[in-house]
Amino acid sequence: MNSHPLKTISASVLAAVALFFGGICSADQLDEVHKINKDRTKKAQVSQVRVDKLNDERLKLLDEYKAVNKIIDGLRVYNSQLETQISAQLRRLDELEESINQATVIKRQITPLMHRMYDGLEQFVSLDVPFHKQEREDRLQFISDALDNPDIPDSEKFRQVLEGYQIESEYGRKLDAYSDTVDISGAEVNVNVLRIGRIALVAQTKDEKITMAWDNEQRQWIELPAAYRNPVRQGIRIARKQATVDIMMLPIEAPENAQ
């Protein structure tokens, strides 16, 4: 606040006192009056400085109060958002806990399921026509070892079982020719094998003198008439991409009615 009006009033009072007492007061008395008035003016100035200081502090505190209120309002909004997020996270935790419980149940069920699937695959291979026998047995052993390995996660075990089924399924859609050793009358003979999916499995000795077909009911090789020699030889050439695809006359068992 401004202190000039206060100084003007003090000077006016001093002039009035001087005029009033000029005729009846001595010079010493006027000096005393002037000194008293000066002291009062100084004290008034000090008081005014104190008042101004307090007022400045009041304004400063008011500004701080307003700033704190803004911070509090911001914190209220922030806390409200946090509460919403925490509520959503708690719901998510409940969902995750439920999923974990379900996963535990599924895990207890998936292990015996994989073993049943493996047993079915193993039985299928043992009853199927004996092509690529060693390769298929090695694959079964690989899957079996994986199922018994505690360090392999269940997801990988399940993938290997499914892959085994997939490979066996693909065998039924492919034409294939390869060299193998088969048992003929107790003797191991090197032959060229022709496989047409799973509908025909035939073989021919390297000298092409003997042509055979696999009889899955009797689980043995049956020698074919000489009329099949050239068709089987041609089929082997086609499977090896040594000849163009053509009609082949091969012994194929008639389909049976499903029981």
Steps between C-alpha positions, in 0.01 A plus 500: 500500500607872440626707803498851336154607630617420851804729457279785367267473801797509739639814335159671520469413868848639562417827319176537694675443830767753408239765417302428813785499738717750311391788707506334838768215474874532517741366238595203725140401536452511124804280450359250750168497319679457169706210640192324635323540171806369315514192725134434439553535128792255511297250701211540258738433212635191671148380565408568139801296380390218726147521367626497141721201576212311659281586205766371259525180702122469496496534119785251470319249723182555300683421175654191660157394624353533152793306351458223760127485425578451131742219589236341724243518220748339264577229753127431543465445124818290494386290797164447333673370188725277710199356680341419164821338377548305822143372480561386142829335601333321789237365262777392265680326787181312579474395136865392494456302819200325348701432183785358707259273683356382170851457355589280795197282431581488128863414572391205712283384212736574210774261614286184494342623176842526332591150617172362365563676169851355488371149575248536219769622260733216597225243450408652163860477376536142618182397315568709190680381186875482581646781290790712631488278806822617665424868439154473654624298799772756564239777495284311749800452728582870476145593603504245783827638636356853487189398692716352776736800516403739786714779351285527187188719542160346439439729203805357321401143587152557362645656184718196438207262544289702255791515257524121514132475404546756223793313345310172508205673334721639223633152421155411369515769230845439352663284234832365619779268384804395703743216557450260790571152627206259533460144619427248225470141620727574796764677293575874504480632144575850368204640309356818355177588677213694343243652730183667378353666805364218707307328224794305356843390618696298246865401464730369233840337533797688358521255207122545446446125501265499798211743549305498826213675675446540871197319640409684818255234616763226482774748600738370233623553146317310227668434167310644204454355152754600235236728342565755777875521438495780244222707668685491834831589332327788321337613825839510672638713217203737525541534879868581451408757233686299238187465287187703436188430702284234338235243588640209701350153531565391856345251744268691731280341759130575467366732771308336781175618654547686823391302803 
